[in-house]
Amino acid sequence: MLKEKRLRLAPKERRNQLLDSARDIILSRGFSSLTMEAVAKEAEVSNPLIYKYFDTRLALLQELLGRELIRFYGDIKMKLEQAEAYEDVVRIAVTSNFDEGANGNIVSILRSQPDIEASLHPTNMKDTLGVGKLLVNRLMEFYPVTRSQATKMTVFASGVSQAAAAQWRLHGGNRARMIEDALQFIHSGMKSFVSPERNADD
């Protein structure tokens, strides 16, 4: 019986296949199950081949985190660009904080490991992709506020949603209800930025 030949992939495709295999192992079997040998077996390649792409397990995991963050924030950026109302913008921002910190999310799993998380510094993927700046610009489109005010609105809203996400992650509960409560709290606070009493230069 002839042995089936391994599919030849271009280097970029093979690299992504190995990263996909690592992601699938972590999500299905847990972080501790991730070894270079397990990735090779999952991807149906030889052990030596994986080391042609990644020198160490840590290097593989750091690149996986970088790739997943680009995908995660890229998706948020696309949604923000398509938003048609400020309520949509805020909901996208709040929901993304819950998704980023959700238990079982590949990004949160990898970022919980200090040696992997350290690879992101000093560069922050969110800043690199301009998500924060886009959020500020979109709020200015929908609200009669200055850039300074829109920036504060973004920072405050982010703090509220991150705190709510952390609360939900630790204690569970109704995720949808927690998001709605966070949105209501944020919207109430945002009204103060557009009140007639507020100095336009604030």
Secondary structure, 3 states (H helix, E strand, C coil): CCCCCCCCCCHHHHHHHHHHHHHHHHHHHCHHHCCHHHHHHHHCCCHHHHHHHCCCHHHHHHHHHHHHHHHHHHHHHHHHHHCCCHHHHHHHHHHHHHHHHCCCCHHHHHHCCHHHHHHHCCCCHHHHCCHHHHHHHHHHHHCCCCHHHHHHHHHHHHHHHHHHHHHHHHHCCCHHHHHHHHHHHHHHHHHHHHCCCCCCCC
